[in-house]
């Protein structure tokens, strides 16, 4: 086995019950949720474990919940001696990667996520923004489709070959849909509450920029591959990259190629859901993919990683 990358999911992977099993079976996981409750000032653990689903879907709860679940699972892996050679996270997941790379303590990262999620939730009060997944078209073709919207729609996520998420105004997305369908692609609206990872989020990014610049970062203990350029972040570049991440495209496909080209052949998705595992499978051939989201998958991953 070659090198190992820990990868962390972003918003949309949340579900009621996430983290419950691991917290019931590992004290350090339960302590992680208790820490989160203290930082946030409400019972995040109860919301993650028991719902209700509509409250958990709220950006202001989903982002801290996903991150806390991911870090709880990460801490179990670390306690068993499992360490990565690289880390990366999809959008919100980049904050879990900060913790995994020892760049920022969990509590500090969670405070940033609490602010980030609040600003993103408030960035589109009139509900004008929306997002959609475009399937089955090449990058260049999708960019041509976006041109038809006259700057109202941008590429938000380059997830894997043939899957690009677009973000912008609802009117603009209707025009893009026509272009996508005319070229034989699929257009799937997403259940989100704003035009995330587009210039419409820049006002939210501007409000958190000063806090990011004042944060005391550590140099990443292992390479942390950034969303905005699919390249390693450093102590001196993190604030700028995390600022730009809010209104820029997530270069996830490029990140996976970077990791594979640097010897990674084992990807461990840590957190709720299996979205990133699916993207790895669609992007790279002949790699090992492990998941850590509940007790069974965690134990399976531990058994395999201990053999490395």
N, C-alpha and C positions, 0 to 999 in steps of 0.2 A: 504494500500500500504506500502511496506517495504522501503528499501533504494534505492537511485537513483544513477546511474552511467552516467556521460557524456562521450561519446566515440567519437573519431574524426578520420575521414578517411584519407587514405594515397594516394600516387600517383596512377593515373589511374582513379580517380573519377572525374577529371576535365571535364568541358564541357563549351562551349561558352554560355554566359549568366549567369553563376553562380555568385550569389551575387548581381545581378542587381536590382531585385525587393526589396530586403531588404535595399539596399543603397538608393533607391528612396523613401522609406517610413519611414526610421529611421535615424535621423541625426547622431547618434553614429556609425551606420554602415558605412555611407558615410565618416565619419571622419577616420574610421579604414583604408579604402582604400586610403584616402589622406595621412595618416601616412606612409602607405606602399610605396606609390609613392615617398615620401621624402627619405625613407631609401634606396630604391632600385635604385633611380635615373632614373627611367623611368615610363611611365604611365601604371602601372599594372592594374588599374581599367578599362581602355579602352580595354586592352587585354582580361581581364576576361569577360567583358560585351559584347564585339563586335567581338572578335577574331582578326585575323584569327585562325582557329582551329590548323593548323600545327605549328604555333608559340606557341600556348598555350600548345600543347603536349610536347614541348621541356622541358626536365627535369628542366632546369634553370628557366623556367617560371611557369611550372605546380606546382612545390613544393611551391614557395612563393604565388601563386594564390590560391591554395587549403587552405593553412594555413590562409591567410588573410580573405578569405570567411568564414572559420570556426570561426575565432575570431570575425568577424563582427556579425555573428549570436549569438555567445556566449554572446557578450556584450548586445545584446537586451534581452536575457534571464536574465542576471544578473540585468539589469535595472528594470526588472519586479519582482525581488525578488526570482528568481529561482536559487537555489544553489545545487550542487551535494554532495553526500556522498563519492564518489570515482570518479576518472577520469582515462582514459586510451586512448591511441591513437595507431593506426596501422601504424608502421614504421614512416613516416613523421608526421602522426597524433599525435605522442608523443610530438612534439613541440607545438602543439595547447594545449595539455593537460598540458604542463608546464605553459602556460599562465593561463589556467583555474584553476590551483592549486595555483596560485600566486607565483610560484617558480621563474618566470622570467618575466619581463615586455615584452609586445608585441614587441616593437622595438628591444630589445636585442635578443629575440628568432628569430625574422625575419632575423636579421643579420647572425645568425648561420645557418639558413635555406638557405640563399643566398649563403653562403660559401659551405655548404654541397651539395647543388644541383649542383653548379659549379664543385666541385671536383668529384662528382659521374658521371656527364656528360662527364668529361674528362678522366675517369678511364679506358675506353676501346676504345682508339682512332682508333684501327684497326677493331673494330666491331666483335671481336671473341666471345663475351659472349652473352648468350641468357637465356630465362626462359620459363618454361612451367608449366601448372597446371596438376596434376595427380589426377584423380577422381576415386572413387570407391574402393580404396585399403586401408588396415589398415597401420598404421605407420610402423610396423615392416616389412611389405611386401615392402613398398616403400624404406626403408633403404636397403633391399636386392637388389632391382633394382639399387640403386645408386652404390652399390659395383661393379656392372658390368662395370661401367665407370672408375674404377681405380682411384678414387679421383678427377676426372674432374668435377663432378657434386655433389652439396650439397643440403640439404633441406633448402629452404629459408623461407617459411611461413607454419606453421601448422595452417591453417585457421579455420577448423572445421572438425568434423568426416567425413572422406572420401574425403577431399580436402586439398591437400598438394602441394605447389608450389616448384619447383626445379629450381636450378640455376647453370650455369656453361658454359663450352665450347659447341659450336654447335656440334662438333664431339662427345663429351661425351653425349650430350642430345639424339643424334641418337641411341646410345647404350642403354640408359635408356628407350627410347621409345619402343624398341624391347622387353625389359624385361617387361615393363608395359603391353603392348598389349598381351604378352604371358600369363600373369596372369589374364587377363580379365578386366584390368583397362582401363580408357580413358586417352589420352595424348593430351593436347591442348596447342600448342605454344602460347606465349603471345607477344603482340606488345610492346616490351620494347627495350631499346638501350644498355643493358649491363647485366652482371650477378650480379644483386643486391643481397644483403644479402648472400654473399658467400665470401670466402677468397680472391677472385679476387678484392674485394673492400677494402681490408686492406690497400693498399697504400693510397687510398683516406682518410680512417679513420686516418691513421698516420699523415696526413697533417693537420687535424683539431683538433687533440688530444690536442695540447698545448693550443689552443684557448678555448677548453672546460674546461681544467684544470684551466685556468685563469679567467673563468667566475665567477661572484659573485652570487651564488645561494642563494635563500631563502629556508628555510625548507618548504616543501609542506603544504599548509593550509588544504588540504584534501589528503587522501592517493592517490598517483600516482602509478599505477601498471605498472611496466616496461616490455618492450617487451622481454628482453633477459632472464629473469628468472621468469616472471609472479609473481613478488613479489613487495612490496612497495619500492620505491626509497626514499633515504634521501638526504639531502643537501650534505653530504659527499660522496655519491655513484653515484650521477647523472653523473658526468663527465665520469667516467669509464663505466657506463652503456650505455650512449649515444655514446661513442666511439665504444664499442663492438657491439652496435645495427647495425652499418653500414655493418659489415661483418658477423653477426651472424643470426641465425634463429629467425623469429618473432613468439613467442609462443602465438598466439592469442587465440587459443582454450583453452589453459591452463589459460590464463588471464580471459576468460569468466567463467570458472569453479571457479577460485579464487573468482571472484566477487559474483557469485551465492552462493558460500559457506559462504560468509560473509554478507549475507542478502540482496543482491541487487535483486530486482524483477522488476525494471523499468530501461530500457536502452534507453538513448536519443542520437541518432546519430546526430551530429552537424557538418554540412558541406555538400558539394556537393555529390549527389548520394545516393544510398541505399545499397551499398555493405555490410557494417557492419551489418545493420539490417538483411540482409539475412543470414549472418554467425551466428548471435545470434539465429535466428529462427531454424537453422539447428543444433545448439549445445545444446540449453536449451529449456525445455518445461515449459509452464505455466508462462512465464514472459511477461511483458508489453514492447512493443517496440514503441518508438516514433521517428519521424524524424524531423529535422529542416534543410531544404535546400532552401526553397523559402517562399514566403509570406503566402500561404495557410497552408503549413505544420507547419510553425513557429507559426501561430495563434492557430492552433489546439493543438500543444504541450503546448503552454502557458496556454490554457484553462484547460487542464488536470493537468498540474503540479501545477497550483494555487489551485487545490482542495486537493493536498497532505497535 
